Amino acid sequence: MKPVVYVTRTIPEVALTLLRQYCEVIYRDEMAPPSREELLKNVLNVDAIYCTLNEKIDREVVDASPRLKVVGTMSVGVDHIEVEYATSRGVYVVYTPGVLTETTADLAFALMLATARRVVEGDRMIREGKWKLAWAPTMMLGYDVHGKTLGIIGLGRIGVAVARRAKGFNMKVYYYDVNRRKDIEDELGVQYLELQNLLKISDFISIHVPLTPETRHLIGEKELRMMKPTAIVVNTSRGPVIDEKALVKALREGWIAGAGLDVFEMEPLPPDSPLVDLPNVVLTPHIGSASYDTRNMMAQYAAEGIIKVLKGEEPENLYNRDVVKIRPLHLVKMV
């Protein structure tokens, strides 16, 4: 018998075709994520779960699935998975690092440019018929990006990719990370600063840290007040890294000049969120990796990781490598 994999929602066909070669697939072909009740019901007799960042795979889900051997998530973040508990139960967790690096860096830089140069405001002005003067010396003034100072919080793959783009704009680049990256400092000429110093001197701040207990509300009122009144904050990591209430206050009261946000504390962002009415913020609906090429690669990479585990092979994209001590791969092999 083939191993059974539950796919929680609509995914690119390339991954679905691959899974069906090796597994019996229970496919929930719906754009929206399943309800909690539906998720728990559908994992009862499966060997693998193919999920996205919107499904919470916690101990209740793991315990509800006694045959579960591997969880594959079509995401680079794993904060929606209770990884430590899954590991203790011998459940492998595979994810999709690397493949979305460049695409997410593109969006981070796009948000930086769009916010600084008031692109969305200008578009809205034209569409609403409010463009009355062909040109005026002080109309729609924004901020230059070239030659300015960029502070990167989190110098992982995406942070490095943003730093490379910034060098093309002749920006001075500083970074803060829990780990010094001497190799990147030497390669790109970026400089390390403690967080408070980085916040004080940066014209632009781009956030690229995973969501952990330590990074939740890493940027709050105290940190926002340290920034320049002309500073612009960009977040393409996870929404709760920024205290959203404090950010709204900062944007309203002019502690900072603007923000470009692809992620939020609550997603989808509620229509009555105060962020919606602020002219100095650019909002995108969590589309950091949303290109045809990248989403196809993410989907395939997650599927390949699941299949490798079920074949008794260790995948490159295994997140919890200690799991092999709990359940060796030869005890997992099913295909």
C-alpha positions as CSV (number, residue, x, y, z in Angstrom):
1,M,0.0,0.0,0.0
2,K,1.1,3.5,-0.8
3,P,1.6,6.0,2.1
4,V,-1.2,8.5,2.6
5,V,-0.5,12.2,2.5
6,Y,-3.1,14.9,3.3
7,V,-2.7,18.1,1.3
8,T,-4.5,20.8,3.3
9,R,-5.3,23.2,0.4
10,T,-4.8,24.0,-3.2
11,I,-1.1,23.8,-4.3
12,P,0.7,24.1,-7.6
13,E,0.1,21.1,-9.9
14,V,3.8,20.3,-10.1
15,A,3.8,19.2,-6.4
16,L,0.6,17.4,-6.6
17,T,1.7,15.3,-9.6
18,L,4.9,14.4,-7.8
19,L,3.1,13.3,-4.6
20,R,0.7,11.2,-6.6
21,Q,3.6,9.2,-8.1
22,Y,4.5,7.8,-4.6
23,C,1.5,8.4,-2.4
24,E,-2.2,8.1,-2.0
25,V,-3.2,11.8,-1.9
26,I,-6.1,13.2,0.1
27,Y,-6.4,16.5,-1.6
28,R,-8.4,19.4,-0.3
29,D,-8.7,21.5,-3.4
30,E,-9.7,24.8,-1.7
31,M,-7.9,28.1,-1.6
32,A,-8.8,28.8,2.0
33,P,-7.2,26.8,4.8
34,P,-9.2,24.1,6.5
35,S,-11.1,24.7,9.7
36,R,-9.5,23.3,12.9
37,E,-12.2,20.6,13.0
38,E,-11.7,19.6,9.4
39,L,-7.9,19.5,9.9
40,L,-8.1,17.2,12.9
41,K,-10.6,14.9,11.1
42,N,-8.5,14.6,7.9
43,V,-5.2,13.7,9.6
44,L,-6.5,10.7,11.5
45,N,-5.1,8.0,9.2
46,V,-2.3,9.7,7.2
47,D,1.4,9.1,7.1
48,A,2.3,12.7,5.9
49,I,0.8,16.2,6.0
50,Y,1.5,18.7,3.3
51,C,0.6,22.1,4.8
52,T,1.1,25.8,4.5
53,L,1.9,28.5,7.1
54,N,-1.8,29.0,7.8
55,E,-2.4,25.6,9.4
56,K,-1.3,25.2,13.0
57,I,0.4,21.8,13.3
58,D,0.6,21.5,17.1
59,R,0.6,18.6,19.5
60,E,-3.1,18.1,19.1
61,V,-2.7,17.5,15.4
62,V,0.3,15.3,15.9
63,D,-1.5,13.2,18.6
64,A,-4.6,13.0,16.3
65,S,-2.5,11.3,13.6
66,P,-0.8,8.1,15.1
67,R,0.6,7.1,11.8
68,L,2.2,10.5,11.1
69,K,5.8,10.4,10.0
70,V,6.5,13.6,8.2
71,V,5.1,17.2,7.9
72,G,6.0,19.2,4.9
73,T,5.3,22.9,4.9
74,M,5.3,25.1,1.8
75,S,7.1,27.9,3.7
76,V,10.5,28.9,5.0
77,G,9.0,29.8,8.5
78,V,8.0,27.0,10.8
79,D,6.5,29.0,13.6
80,H,3.1,27.4,12.8
81,I,4.5,23.9,13.7
82,E,5.2,22.7,17.2
83,V,8.6,21.3,16.0
84,E,9.9,20.3,19.4
85,Y,6.9,18.1,20.1
86,A,6.8,16.7,16.6
87,T,10.5,15.7,17.0
88,S,9.7,14.0,20.3
89,R,7.2,11.9,18.5
90,G,9.5,11.0,15.7
91,V,7.8,13.2,13.2
92,Y,10.1,14.7,10.5
93,V,9.5,18.4,9.5
94,V,10.6,19.6,6.0
95,Y,10.3,23.1,4.8
96,T,11.4,25.3,1.9
97,P,14.5,27.4,2.7
98,G,16.5,29.1,0.0
99,V,14.0,28.9,-2.9
100,L,12.2,32.1,-2.0
101,T,15.2,34.2,-1.0
102,E,15.6,36.3,-4.1
103,T,11.9,36.8,-4.7
104,T,11.2,38.0,-1.1
105,A,14.2,40.3,-1.3
106,D,12.8,41.8,-4.5
107,L,9.5,42.6,-2.7
108,A,11.3,44.1,0.3
109,F,13.2,46.4,-2.0
110,A,10.0,47.2,-3.9
111,L,8.2,48.1,-0.6
112,M,11.2,50.3,0.3
113,L,11.0,52.2,-3.0
114,A,7.2,52.4,-3.1
115,T,7.0,53.8,0.4
116,A,9.9,56.2,0.0
117,R,8.7,57.6,-3.4
118,R,5.0,57.5,-2.5
119,V,4.2,55.3,-5.5
120,V,0.9,54.0,-4.1
121,E,-0.3,57.5,-3.1
122,G,0.5,58.8,-6.6
123,D,-1.3,56.0,-8.2
124,R,-4.4,56.6,-6.0
125,M,-4.2,60.4,-6.7
126,I,-4.6,59.7,-10.5
127,R,-7.2,57.0,-10.2
128,E,-9.4,59.2,-7.9
129,G,-9.1,62.2,-10.3
130,K,-7.2,64.3,-7.8
131,W,-4.2,65.1,-10.0
132,K,-4.9,68.8,-10.8
133,L,-1.4,70.3,-11.4
134,A,0.8,68.9,-14.1
135,W,3.9,69.6,-12.0
136,A,4.7,71.6,-8.9
137,P,8.0,72.1,-7.0
138,T,6.7,70.7,-3.7
139,M,4.1,68.1,-4.9
140,M,4.3,64.5,-3.7
141,L,7.8,64.9,-2.2
142,G,9.3,61.6,-0.9
143,Y,12.7,60.3,0.1
144,D,15.7,59.2,-2.0
145,V,16.8,55.6,-1.6
146,H,20.1,55.8,-3.4
147,G,23.0,56.8,-1.2
148,K,21.1,56.4,2.1
149,T,21.7,54.2,5.1
150,L,20.0,50.8,5.3
151,G,19.8,48.8,8.5
152,I,19.0,45.1,8.1
153,I,17.6,43.2,11.1
154,G,18.4,39.5,10.5
155,L,21.2,38.7,8.1
156,G,20.1,35.4,6.9
157,R,19.6,34.4,3.3
158,I,17.0,37.1,2.6
159,G,18.8,39.8,4.6
160,V,22.0,39.1,2.5
161,A,20.0,39.3,-0.7
162,V,18.6,42.7,0.3
163,A,22.1,43.9,1.2
164,R,23.3,42.9,-2.3
165,R,20.5,45.0,-3.9
166,A,21.3,47.9,-1.6
167,K,24.9,48.0,-2.8
168,G,23.5,48.6,-6.3
169,F,21.9,51.7,-4.9
170,N,25.1,52.8,-3.3
171,M,23.6,52.5,0.1
172,K,25.6,52.3,3.4
173,V,24.5,48.9,4.9
174,Y,24.5,48.0,8.6
175,Y,23.0,44.9,10.1
176,Y,22.0,43.4,13.5
177,D,21.8,39.7,14.0
178,V,22.3,37.4,17.0
179,N,25.2,35.9,15.0
180,R,28.0,38.0,13.5
181,R,28.5,37.3,9.8
182,K,32.1,38.1,9.2
183,D,32.0,36.3,5.8
184,I,29.3,38.7,4.6
185,E,30.9,41.7,6.2
186,D,34.1,41.0,4.2
187,E,32.3,40.1,1.0
188,L,29.8,43.0,0.9
189,G,31.3,45.6,3.1
190,V,28.4,45.6,5.5
191,Q,29.0,46.5,9.1
192,Y,27.6,45.0,12.3
193,L,25.8,47.2,14.9
194,E,23.9,46.5,18.1
195,L,20.2,46.9,17.5
196,Q,19.7,50.3,19.2
197,N,22.6,51.8,17.3
198,L,21.3,50.5,14.0
199,L,17.8,51.9,14.7
200,K,19.2,55.4,15.5
201,I,21.3,55.8,12.3
202,S,19.3,54.1,9.6
203,D,17.2,55.8,7.0
204,F,15.6,52.5,6.0
205,I,15.1,49.4,8.2
206,S,14.4,46.0,6.6
207,I,13.3,43.2,8.9
208,H,14.3,39.5,8.1
209,V,14.1,37.5,11.3
210,P,12.1,34.3,12.0
211,L,9.2,34.6,14.5
212,T,10.4,33.2,17.9
213,P,9.5,34.1,21.5
214,E,12.6,36.3,21.4
215,T,11.7,38.2,18.2
216,R,8.0,38.7,19.0
217,H,7.5,42.5,19.3
218,L,11.2,42.9,18.7
219,I,10.2,46.3,17.3
220,G,8.0,48.1,19.8
221,E,7.4,51.6,21.1
222,K,10.8,51.9,22.6
223,E,12.5,50.9,19.4
224,L,10.3,53.0,17.1
225,R,11.1,56.1,19.2
226,M,14.8,55.5,18.6
227,M,14.4,55.8,14.8
228,K,14.8,59.0,12.8
229,P,11.6,60.9,12.0
230,T,12.5,60.4,8.3
231,A,13.0,56.6,8.7
232,I,11.0,54.0,6.8
233,V,10.5,50.5,8.1
234,V,9.9,47.5,5.9
235,N,8.7,44.1,7.1
236,T,8.6,41.0,5.0
237,S,9.3,38.5,7.8
238,R,6.4,37.9,10.2
239,G,3.9,40.4,11.4
240,P,4.2,39.9,15.2
241,V,7.9,40.9,15.0
242,I,6.5,44.5,15.1
243,D,4.1,45.7,17.8
244,E,1.4,46.8,15.4
245,K,-0.3,49.2,17.9
246,A,3.0,50.9,18.5
247,L,3.6,51.2,14.8
248,V,0.3,52.8,14.1
249,K,1.0,55.3,16.8
250,A,4.4,56.0,15.4
251,L,3.0,56.5,11.9
252,R,0.2,58.8,13.1
253,E,2.4,60.9,15.3
254,G,5.4,61.2,13.0
255,W,8.0,59.3,15.0
256,I,8.9,57.7,11.7
257,A,8.1,58.7,8.1
258,G,6.5,55.5,6.8
259,A,6.3,51.7,6.6
260,G,6.1,49.0,3.9
261,L,4.4,45.9,5.2
262,D,3.8,42.5,3.7
263,V,3.0,40.7,7.0
264,F,0.7,41.6,9.9
265,E,-0.1,40.4,13.4
266,M,-3.5,39.2,12.1
267,E,-3.8,37.9,8.6
268,P,-5.8,38.6,6.6
269,L,-5.5,42.2,7.8
270,P,-9.0,43.3,9.1
271,P,-10.6,45.9,6.9
272,D,-11.0,48.1,10.0
273,S,-7.3,48.0,10.8
274,P,-6.0,51.6,11.4
275,L,-3.2,50.8,9.0
276,V,-5.6,50.9,6.1
277,D,-6.3,54.6,6.5
278,L,-2.8,55.7,7.0
279,P,-1.3,57.4,3.8
280,N,2.3,56.8,4.8
281,V,2.1,53.0,4.8
282,V,2.2,50.6,1.8
283,L,0.4,47.3,2.4
284,T,0.7,44.0,0.5
285,P,-1.1,40.8,1.3
286,H,1.8,38.5,2.3
287,I,3.1,38.1,-1.2
288,G,6.8,38.0,-0.5
289,S,7.3,34.7,-2.4
290,A,4.4,35.2,-4.8
291,S,5.9,34.7,-8.2
292,Y,5.0,31.9,-10.5
293,D,8.5,30.5,-10.6
294,T,9.1,30.7,-6.8
295,R,5.8,29.3,-5.7
296,N,6.2,26.3,-8.1
297,M,9.7,25.7,-6.7
298,M,8.5,25.9,-3.1
299,A,5.6,23.5,-3.8
300,Q,8.0,21.0,-5.4
301,Y,10.6,21.3,-2.7
302,A,8.2,20.6,0.0
303,A,6.8,17.5,-1.9
304,E,10.3,16.3,-2.6
305,G,11.2,16.5,1.1
306,I,8.1,14.5,2.1
307,I,8.9,11.8,-0.5
308,K,12.5,11.5,0.5
309,V,11.6,10.9,4.2
310,L,9.0,8.2,3.1
311,K,11.8,6.6,1.0
312,G,14.0,6.5,4.1
313,E,16.3,9.2,2.7
314,E,17.4,12.3,4.6
315,P,16.3,15.4,2.6
316,E,18.3,18.6,2.3
317,N,15.3,20.6,3.6
318,L,14.9,18.7,6.9
319,Y,14.3,21.2,9.6
320,N,14.5,19.0,12.8
321,R,17.6,16.9,12.2
322,D,17.6,15.5,15.7
323,V,14.5,13.5,14.8
324,V,16.7,10.8,13.3
325,K,17.7,9.9,16.8
326,I,14.1,9.4,17.8
327,R,12.9,7.6,14.7
328,P,15.7,6.5,12.3
329,L,15.0,6.8,8.6
330,H,15.0,3.0,8.0
331,L,12.0,2.8,10.4
332,V,10.2,5.4,8.3
333,K,10.8,4.0,4.8
334,M,7.5,3.3,3.1
335,V,8.2,3.7,-0.7
